[in-house]
Amino acid sequence: MTMRDNLDISAYLVLGPENTLGRPVADVVEQALDAGFTCMQIRSKVCSVRDLIEYTAQAADVIARAGKSDQVALLIDDRLDAVLAARERGIKCDGVHVGQSDIPVDVCRKLLGPDAIVGLSARCEEMLEYVKTADMSLVDYLGVGPLHETATKKDAGLTSDGSIVTQDFDDLRALHEVSPRPIVVGGGVKAADLPALKATGVEGFFVVSAVCSAPDPHAAAAGLVETWRQA
């Protein structure tokens, strides 16, 4: 069984150094992991590739010390070069997450191999078209958002006319019904959103600030995980 076979996106944390209020990235990863988060993504628009690799190494060490290297996937956002370099250094980086305007998923799959995880994100309406026409065997999960406007990723849901399109629960339900791959939803997600979000059938939620910017990241993460499980 590979990590691709064991992928669990039910509680998915996205983070980089700009999100943690000055706290070490590894510390926030450790708290979220201990609270029950099941997937980690290192994402930063301010880091160099070297820094991304270093944060990934730190996160991989945290996951390994917890004995969860075969249970919790660790991905890097966007930078396929960072994933390849991390793997060359012997860091357990399980794959990459890209958007539809980033490196194509077929290239990611070719360079990372059949056991890697490749995630793809886009707005709901774009995903509906994508699942009808694309080779979904190349992708392991779909990331959809934003659920709400979010300051963490100001271009999330941004259209060509400068407006923000957020996701409707009915649209998410419709996408879930046709998608052959699991779906994780984020963008401004709060605990209060989780019951309605889970009712759409999607397989998970992703957050940044709800954990990373919380006064107590462990308590915030545990609350989200418990709310999702109980929904």
Disulfide bonds with the S-S distance in Angstrom:
none
